Amino acid sequence: MAAGLLESRPGIGTVVAVPPESRKIERTQLLGNEIERLAVEAKKLGIPLEEVVMSISEHWRRLEGRQGGGLETERGGRGSR
């Protein structure tokens, strides 16, 4: 069993531990490989940084507007792998 998933509390018993809040750098590192691939592909295709950022912003807004909050996009989402 992974360390830190459960904790003992006197008078209560064993409970599921609340995970520590991650720092910004840790969250950013989780996407490191995907960001690297995106940057390499965009450069290969000659897409300027401004267009890449604009495209990501559009996708982000579209995902925020969806009911149900699913993260799969119509094309290329995690669900399509």
MOPAC internal coordinates of N, CA, C and O (Angstrom, degrees):
PM7 1SCF
backbone

  N    0.0000 0     0.00 0     0.00 0    0    0    0
  C    1.4595 1     0.00 0     0.00 0    1    0    0
  C    1.5192 1   108.27 1     0.00 0    2    1    0
  O    1.2310 1   119.61 1   -39.37 1    3    2    1
  N    1.3245 1   118.35 1   140.63 1    3    2    1
  C    1.4599 1   122.81 1  -179.07 1    5    3    2
  C    1.5220 1   110.89 1   -69.80 1    6    5    3
  O    1.2310 1   121.25 1   -39.17 1    7    6    5
  N    1.3159 1   115.22 1   140.83 1    7    6    5
  C    1.4649 1   120.44 1   179.87 1    9    7    6
  C    1.5145 1   110.24 1   -67.90 1   10    9    7
  O    1.2310 1   120.96 1   -38.40 1   11   10    9
  N    1.3204 1   115.78 1   141.60 1   11   10    9
  C    1.4500 1   120.53 1   174.56 1   13   11   10
  C    1.5107 1   115.98 1    90.09 1   14   13   11
  O    1.2310 1   119.46 1   179.54 1   15   14   13
  N    1.3252 1   118.64 1    -0.46 1   15   14   13
  C    1.4608 1   119.99 1  -179.45 1   17   15   14
  C    1.5210 1   112.25 1   -81.85 1   18   17   15
  O    1.2310 1   120.79 1   152.70 1   19   18   17
  N    1.3177 1   116.09 1   -27.30 1   19   18   17
  C    1.4590 1   120.96 1   178.65 1   21   19   18
  C    1.5199 1   108.80 1  -125.27 1   22   21   19
  O    1.2310 1   120.94 1   -29.04 1   23   22   21
  N    1.3134 1   115.81 1   150.96 1   23   22   21
  C    1.4613 1   119.78 1   174.63 1   25   23   22
  C    1.5205 1   109.11 1  -139.67 1   26   25   23
  O    1.2310 1   121.59 1   -31.48 1   27   26   25
  N    1.3174 1   114.57 1   148.52 1   27   26   25
  C    1.4712 1   120.56 1   178.11 1   29   27   26
  C    1.5186 1   108.98 1   -95.75 1   30   29   27
  O    1.2310 1   121.09 1   -47.73 1   31   30   29
  N    1.3130 1   115.51 1   132.27 1   31   30   29
  C    1.4594 1   121.05 1   177.44 1   33   31   30
  C    1.5216 1   108.18 1  -121.12 1   34   33   31
  O    1.2310 1   121.11 1   -57.03 1   35   34   33
  N    1.3305 1   115.49 1   122.97 1   35   34   33
  C    1.4665 1   118.92 1  -179.63 1   37   35   34
  C    1.5311 1   111.22 1   -56.88 1   38   37   35
  O    1.2310 1   120.98 1   -47.62 1   39   38   37
  N    1.3099 1   115.72 1   132.38 1   39   38   37
  C    1.4593 1   120.86 1   178.44 1   41   39   38
  C    1.5158 1   113.75 1    82.64 1   42   41   39
  O    1.2310 1   120.10 1   169.80 1   43   42   41
  N    1.3324 1   117.41 1   -10.20 1   43   42   41
  C    1.4687 1   120.72 1  -179.09 1   45   43   42
  C    1.5218 1   110.48 1  -115.66 1   46   45   43
  O    1.2310 1   121.13 1   133.13 1   47   46   45
  N    1.3275 1   115.44 1   -46.87 1   47   46   45
  C    1.4587 1   120.03 1  -177.85 1   49   47   46
  C    1.5149 1   110.53 1   117.12 1   50   49   47
  O    1.2310 1   121.13 1    21.17 1   51   50   49
  N    1.3073 1   115.45 1  -158.83 1   51   50   49
  C    1.4522 1   121.19 1  -179.27 1   53   51   50
  C    1.5269 1   109.04 1   -90.00 1   54   53   51
  O    1.2310 1   121.40 1   -50.11 1   55   54   53
  N    1.3195 1   114.93 1   129.89 1   55   54   53
  C    1.4660 1   120.66 1  -179.40 1   57   55   54
  C    1.5222 1   109.26 1  -131.68 1   58   57   55
  O    1.2310 1   120.76 1   -17.39 1   59   58   57
  N    1.3098 1   116.16 1   162.61 1   59   58   57
  C    1.4590 1   121.52 1   175.23 1   61   59   58
  C    1.5191 1   108.27 1   -70.06 1   62   61   59
  O    1.2310 1   120.60 1   -51.55 1   63   62   61
  N    1.3187 1   116.46 1   128.45 1   63   62   61
  C    1.4675 1   121.58 1  -178.00 1   65   63   62
  C    1.5281 1   110.72 1   -73.49 1   66   65   63
  O    1.2310 1   121.09 1   -34.06 1   67   66   65
  N    1.3044 1   115.53 1   145.94 1   67   66   65
  C    1.4621 1   121.59 1   174.02 1   69   67   66
  C    1.5226 1   106.54 1   -82.46 1   70   69   67
  O    1.2310 1   120.04 1   -56.54 1   71   70   69
  N    1.3369 1   117.52 1   123.46 1   71   70   69
  C    1.4687 1   118.61 1  -177.84 1   73   71   70
  C    1.5268 1   110.49 1   -67.25 1   74   73   71
  O    1.2310 1   120.28 1   -34.19 1   75   74   73
  N    1.3354 1   117.07 1   145.81 1   75   74   73
  C    1.4602 1   119.33 1   178.56 1   77   75   74
  C    1.5253 1   110.13 1   -66.84 1   78   77   75
  O    1.2310 1   120.88 1   -31.50 1   79   78   77
  N    1.3088 1   115.92 1   148.50 1   79   78   77
  C    1.4606 1   120.49 1   179.45 1   81   79   78
  C    1.5255 1   108.57 1   -68.96 1   82   81   79
  O    1.2310 1   121.02 1   -49.03 1   83   82   81
  N    1.3125 1   115.66 1   130.97 1   83   82   81
  C    1.4553 1   119.12 1  -178.67 1   85   83   82
  C    1.5238 1   110.59 1   -79.45 1   86   85   83
  O    1.2310 1   122.02 1   -26.83 1   87   86   85
  N    1.3135 1   113.74 1   153.17 1   87   86   85
  C    1.4451 1   119.24 1   177.78 1   89   87   86
  C    1.5226 1   109.32 1   -85.22 1   90   89   87
  O    1.2310 1   120.86 1   -20.32 1   91   90   89
  N    1.3248 1   115.96 1   159.68 1   91   90   89
  C    1.4611 1   121.78 1  -178.57 1   93   91   90
  C    1.5236 1   111.34 1   -54.53 1   94   93   91
  O    1.2310 1   119.91 1   135.58 1   95   94   93
  N    1.3157 1   117.78 1   -44.42 1   95   94   93
  C    1.4621 1   121.38 1  -178.48 1   97   95   94
  C    1.5216 1   111.49 1   -62.28 1   98   97   95
  O    1.2310 1   119.95 1   141.58 1   99   98   97
  N    1.3328 1   117.69 1   -38.42 1   99   98   97
  C    1.4645 1   120.96 1   178.82 1  101   99   98
  C    1.5191 1   111.07 1   -65.92 1  102  101   99
  O    1.2310 1   120.59 1   137.77 1  103  102  101
  N    1.3301 1   116.48 1   -42.23 1  103  102  101
  C    1.4665 1   119.90 1   179.03 1  105  103  102
  C    1.5203 1   110.64 1   -65.24 1  106  105  103
  O    1.2310 1   119.96 1   139.76 1  107  106  105
  N    1.3094 1   117.68 1   -40.24 1  107  106  105
  C    1.4626 1   121.81 1   179.80 1  109  107  106
  C    1.5222 1   110.69 1   -65.24 1  110  109  107
  O    1.2310 1   119.83 1   140.07 1  111  110  109
  N    1.3249 1   117.92 1   -39.93 1  111  110  109
  C    1.4598 1   121.53 1  -179.22 1  113  111  110
  C    1.5222 1   111.89 1   -64.07 1  114  113  111
  O    1.2310 1   119.82 1   152.07 1  115  114  113
  N    1.3159 1   117.95 1   -27.93 1  115  114  113
  C    1.4649 1   120.77 1   178.51 1  117  115  114
  C    1.5269 1   111.47 1   -61.31 1  118  117  115
  O    1.2310 1   120.14 1   150.65 1  119  118  117
  N    1.3190 1   117.33 1   -29.35 1  119  118  117
  C    1.4605 1   121.64 1  -179.26 1  121  119  118
  C    1.5235 1   112.96 1   -96.91 1  122  121  119
  O    1.2310 1   120.24 1  -177.70 1  123  122  121
  N    1.3163 1   117.15 1     2.30 1  123  122  121
  C    1.4594 1   121.25 1  -173.34 1  125  123  122
  C    1.5157 1   114.84 1   -50.34 1  126  125  123
  O    1.2310 1   119.64 1   129.64 1  127  126  125
  N    1.3277 1   118.30 1   -50.36 1  127  126  125
  C    1.4669 1   121.01 1  -177.69 1  129  127  126
  C    1.5194 1   112.07 1   -65.33 1  130  129  127
  O    1.2310 1   120.30 1   138.49 1  131  130  129
  N    1.3238 1   117.03 1   -41.51 1  131  130  129
  C    1.4593 1   119.87 1  -179.96 1  133  131  130
  C    1.5252 1   111.23 1   -66.01 1  134  133  131
  O    1.2310 1   120.64 1   140.10 1  135  134  133
  N    1.3302 1   116.38 1   -39.90 1  135  134  133
  C    1.4639 1   120.20 1   178.59 1  137  135  134
  C    1.5243 1   110.05 1   -65.09 1  138  137  135
  O    1.2310 1   120.66 1   138.27 1  139  138  137
  N    1.3155 1   116.34 1   -41.73 1  139  138  137
  C    1.4662 1   120.75 1   177.89 1  141  139  138
  C    1.5246 1   110.98 1   -58.50 1  142  141  139
  O    1.2310 1   120.28 1   132.44 1  143  142  141
  N    1.3323 1   117.08 1   -47.56 1  143  142  141
  C    1.4688 1   121.04 1   179.66 1  145  143  142
  C    1.5242 1   110.98 1   -62.47 1  146  145  143
  O    1.2310 1   120.41 1   137.30 1  147  146  145
  N    1.3270 1   116.83 1   -42.70 1  147  146  145
  C    1.4568 1   120.65 1   178.90 1  149  147  146
  C    1.5239 1   110.73 1   -60.51 1  150  149  147
  O    1.2310 1   120.25 1   133.84 1  151  150  149
  N    1.3399 1   117.13 1   -46.16 1  151  150  149
  C    1.4628 1   121.06 1  -179.38 1  153  151  150
  C    1.5212 1   111.01 1   -63.12 1  154  153  151
  O    1.2310 1   119.95 1   136.19 1  155  154  153
  N    1.3253 1   117.70 1   -43.81 1  155  154  153
  C    1.4678 1   121.28 1  -179.85 1  157  155  154
  C    1.5210 1   110.34 1   -62.45 1  158  157  155
  O    1.2310 1   120.14 1   132.34 1  159  158  157
  N    1.3317 1   117.33 1   -47.66 1  159  158  157
  C    1.4676 1   120.38 1  -179.37 1  161  159  158
  C    1.5314 1   111.91 1   -63.57 1  162  161  159
  O    1.2310 1   120.43 1   138.06 1  163  162  161
  N    1.3284 1   116.78 1   -41.94 1  163  162  161
  C    1.4624 1   120.34 1   179.29 1  165  163  162
  C    1.5293 1   110.48 1   -62.07 1  166  165  163
  O    1.2310 1   120.13 1   137.76 1  167  166  165
  N    1.3270 1   117.37 1   -42.24 1  167  166  165
  C    1.4653 1   120.88 1   178.92 1  169  167  166
  C    1.5251 1   110.68 1   -65.85 1  170  169  167
  O    1.2310 1   119.94 1   139.29 1  171  170  169
  N    1.3413 1   117.73 1   -40.71 1  171  170  169
  C    1.4691 1   121.16 1   177.89 1  173  171  170
  C    1.5174 1   110.66 1   -59.18 1  174  173  171
  O    1.2310 1   121.11 1   140.88 1  175  174  173
  N    1.3356 1   115.49 1   -39.12 1  175  174  173
  C    1.4576 1   120.97 1  -177.97 1  177  175  174
  C    1.5258 1   112.93 1   -84.55 1  178  177  175
  O    1.2310 1   120.33 1   175.69 1  179  178  177
  N    1.3176 1   116.98 1    -4.31 1  179  178  177
  C    1.4530 1   120.93 1   179.30 1  181  179  178
  C    1.5234 1   114.00 1    74.11 1  182  181  179
  O    1.2310 1   120.41 1  -154.35 1  183  182  181
  N    1.3170 1   116.82 1    25.65 1  183  182  181
  C    1.4611 1   121.03 1  -179.66 1  185  183  182
  C    1.5271 1   108.32 1   -85.58 1  186  185  183
  O    1.2310 1   119.98 1   -56.54 1  187  186  185
  N    1.3282 1   117.65 1   123.46 1  187  186  185
  C    1.4682 1   119.94 1   179.70 1  189  187  186
  C    1.5276 1   112.05 1   -65.77 1  190  189  187
  O    1.2310 1   120.87 1   -28.16 1  191  190  189
  N    1.3307 1   115.93 1   151.84 1  191  190  189
  C    1.4580 1   122.30 1  -179.65 1  193  191  190
  C    1.5238 1   111.10 1   -53.18 1  194  193  191
  O    1.2310 1   120.25 1   138.43 1  195  194  193
  N    1.3163 1   117.12 1   -41.57 1  195  194  193
  C    1.4716 1   120.24 1  -178.15 1  197  195  194
  C    1.5275 1   111.55 1   -59.25 1  198  197  195
  O    1.2310 1   120.35 1   141.74 1  199  198  197
  N    1.3398 1   116.93 1   -38.26 1  199  198  197
  C    1.4695 1   120.42 1   178.80 1  201  199  198
  C    1.5240 1   111.31 1   -70.13 1  202  201  199
  O    1.2310 1   120.48 1   142.29 1  203  202  201
  N    1.3307 1   116.69 1   -37.71 1  203  202  201
  C    1.4628 1   120.43 1   178.20 1  205  203  202
  C    1.5254 1   109.16 1   -62.72 1  206  205  203
  O    1.2310 1   120.69 1   132.35 1  207  206  205
  N    1.3288 1   116.29 1   -47.65 1  207  206  205
  C    1.4669 1   121.12 1  -179.71 1  209  207  206
  C    1.5259 1   110.05 1   -62.09 1  210  209  207
  O    1.2310 1   120.12 1   137.64 1  211  210  209
  N    1.3354 1   117.38 1   -42.36 1  211  210  209
  C    1.4619 1   120.90 1   179.92 1  213  211  210
  C    1.5382 1   110.41 1   -63.62 1  214  213  211
  O    1.2310 1   120.36 1   138.73 1  215  214  213
  N    1.3215 1   116.92 1   -41.27 1  215  214  213
  C    1.4615 1   120.81 1   179.21 1  217  215  214
  C    1.5272 1   111.41 1   -64.50 1  218  217  215
  O    1.2310 1   120.42 1   136.23 1  219  218  217
  N    1.3350 1   116.79 1   -43.77 1  219  218  217
  C    1.4611 1   120.23 1   177.71 1  221  219  218
  C    1.5223 1   110.12 1   -61.51 1  222  221  219
  O    1.2310 1   120.36 1   137.56 1  223  222  221
  N    1.3306 1   116.91 1   -42.44 1  223  222  221
  C    1.4722 1   121.19 1   179.37 1  225  223  222
  C    1.5229 1   111.26 1   -61.16 1  226  225  223
  O    1.2310 1   120.51 1   138.32 1  227  226  225
  N    1.3235 1   116.62 1   -41.68 1  227  226  225
  C    1.4722 1   120.26 1   178.64 1  229  227  226
  C    1.5235 1   110.98 1   -63.53 1  230  229  227
  O    1.2310 1   120.53 1   135.17 1  231  230  229
  N    1.3183 1   116.59 1   -44.83 1  231  230  229
  C    1.4695 1   119.97 1   178.82 1  233  231  230
  C    1.5252 1   110.48 1   -63.17 1  234  233  231
  O    1.2310 1   120.64 1   138.57 1  235  234  233
  N    1.3181 1   116.38 1   -41.43 1  235  234  233
  C    1.4687 1   121.60 1   179.69 1  237  235  234
  C    1.5192 1   109.88 1   -59.57 1  238  237  235
  O    1.2310 1   120.27 1   131.44 1  239  238  237
  N    1.3340 1   117.08 1   -48.56 1  239  238  237
  C    1.4772 1   120.79 1  -179.75 1  241  239  238
  C    1.5216 1   111.01 1   -62.76 1  242  241  239
  O    1.2310 1   120.29 1   140.72 1  243  242  241
  N    1.3269 1   117.06 1   -39.28 1  243  242  241
  C    1.4629 1   119.95 1   179.67 1  245  243  242
  C    1.5285 1   110.34 1   -64.28 1  246  245  243
  O    1.2310 1   119.91 1   138.48 1  247  246  245
  N    1.3249 1   117.77 1   -41.52 1  247  246  245
  C    1.4586 1   121.07 1   178.79 1  249  247  246
  C    1.5224 1   111.32 1   -66.30 1  250  249  247
  O    1.2310 1   120.10 1   141.91 1  251  250  249
  N    1.3289 1   117.42 1   -38.09 1  251  250  249
  C    1.4659 1   119.95 1   178.57 1  253  251  250
  C    1.5185 1   111.94 1   -65.65 1  254  253  251
  O    1.2310 1   120.04 1   150.18 1  255  254  253
  N    1.3134 1   117.53 1   -29.82 1  255  254  253
  C    1.4528 1   121.55 1  -176.83 1  257  255  254
  C    1.5165 1   114.52 1   -83.58 1  258  257  255
  O    1.2310 1   120.35 1   169.18 1  259  258  257
  N    1.3257 1   116.94 1   -10.82 1  259  258  257
  C    1.4723 1   120.01 1  -178.28 1  261  259  258
  C    1.5097 1   111.57 1   -74.27 1  262  261  259
  O    1.2310 1   121.34 1   -38.07 1  263  262  261
  N    1.3041 1   115.04 1   141.93 1  263  262  261
  C    1.4610 1   120.44 1   172.61 1  265  263  262
  C    1.5179 1   107.42 1   -78.27 1  266  265  263
  O    1.2310 1   119.97 1   -38.72 1  267  266  265
  N    1.3136 1   117.67 1   141.28 1  267  266  265
  C    1.4526 1   121.19 1   178.60 1  269  267  266
  C    1.5100 1   113.29 1    95.32 1  270  269  267
  O    1.2310 1   120.21 1   159.93 1  271  270  269
  N    1.3320 1   117.21 1   -20.07 1  271  270  269
  C    1.4476 1   121.14 1   173.35 1  273  271  270
  C    1.5100 1   116.62 1    67.18 1  274  273  271
  O    1.2310 1   119.30 1  -160.05 1  275  274  273
  N    1.3517 1   118.94 1    19.95 1  275  274  273
  C    1.4534 1   120.32 1   178.79 1  277  275  274
  C    1.5127 1   111.04 1   -66.21 1  278  277  275
  O    1.2310 1   120.42 1   -32.36 1  279  278  277
  N    1.3424 1   116.79 1   147.64 1  279  278  277
  C    1.4507 1   120.77 1  -178.84 1  281  279  278
  C    1.5145 1   113.18 1   -95.19 1  282  281  279
  O    1.2310 1   118.94 1   174.63 1  283  282  281
  N    1.3134 1   119.63 1    -5.37 1  283  282  281
  C    1.4476 1   120.26 1   179.75 1  285  283  282
  C    1.5160 1   108.90 1   -74.75 1  286  285  283
  O    1.2310 1   120.89 1   -46.43 1  287  286  285
  N    1.3256 1   115.91 1   133.57 1  287  286  285
  C    1.4515 1   120.93 1   177.09 1  289  287  286
  C    1.5139 1   108.63 1   -94.67 1  290  289  287
  O    1.2310 1   120.89 1   -11.48 1  291  290  289
  N    1.3216 1   115.90 1   168.52 1  291  290  289
  C    1.4577 1   119.43 1  -179.93 1  293  291  290
  C    1.5227 1   111.25 1   -62.39 1  294  293  291
  O    1.2310 1   120.20 1   144.51 1  295  294  293
  N    1.3249 1   117.22 1   -35.49 1  295  294  293
  C    1.4553 1   122.75 1   176.05 1  297  295  294
  C    1.5072 1   108.35 1  -131.80 1  298  297  295
  O    1.2310 1   119.84 1   -42.97 1  299  298  297
  N    1.3019 1   117.90 1   137.03 1  299  298  297
  C    1.4412 1   122.05 1   170.14 1  301  299  298
  C    1.5079 1   116.89 1    75.76 1  302  301  299
  O    1.2310 1   119.52 1  -168.45 1  303  302  301
  N    1.3193 1   118.52 1    11.55 1  303  302  301
  C    1.4611 1   119.59 1   177.73 1  305  303  302
  C    1.5057 1   111.33 1   -76.69 1  306  305  303
  O    1.2310 1   120.21 1    -7.81 1  307  306  305
  N    1.3085 1   117.19 1   172.19 1  307  306  305
  C    1.4625 1   120.48 1  -179.46 1  309  307  306
  C    1.5154 1   111.28 1   -59.44 1  310  309  307
  O    1.2310 1   119.85 1   150.81 1  311  310  309
  N    1.3139 1   117.89 1   -29.19 1  311  310  309
  C    1.4497 1   120.21 1  -178.88 1  313  311  310
  C    1.5180 1   113.59 1   -69.62 1  314  313  311
  O    1.2310 1   119.92 1   165.39 1  315  314  313
  N    1.3373 1   117.76 1   -14.61 1  315  314  313
  C    1.4515 1   119.95 1  -176.76 1  317  315  314
  C    1.5168 1   112.89 1   -92.02 1  318  317  315
  O    1.2310 1   119.61 1  -179.89 1  319  318  317
  N    1.3351 1   118.35 1     0.11 1  319  318  317
  C    1.4693 1   120.96 1  -178.40 1  321  319  318
  C    1.4871 1   111.55 1   -81.87 1  322  321  319
  O    1.2310 1   120.10 1   180.00 1  323  322  321

